Amino acid sequence: MRDDHGRVVRDLTKADFAVIDSGVSRRIQDFYAGDSPVSVAILLDISGSMGVGGNMDRARDAVRTVLAHLERARR
C-alpha cells in the first residue's frame, strides 16, 4: 500500500484491512506483516461452480504456476 505521495506505508495491521465476500464481511484468519521483497495472498473460490468442468483443477494449476515463477525469481 502506498500513501498519497507514492511512499510505501509500513506498520499496517490486520485492523487496516477488510475482506468483503459478496457483500459480507469475513474475518481475516491469519495475518503477517514483515520484511520481505513481496507478499502474496492467494484466495480461491470454493463455491459449487468451481466443482464443475475442471474449474478447481485449473485454479490449482494457476496457483502452482504463479508460485513456481515466484520461486524461480527468488533464486
Secondary structure, 3 states (H helix, E strand, C coil): CECCCCCECCCCCHHHCCEEECCEEECCCCCCCCCCCCCCCCCCCCCHHHHCCCHHHHHHHHHHHHHHHHHHHHC
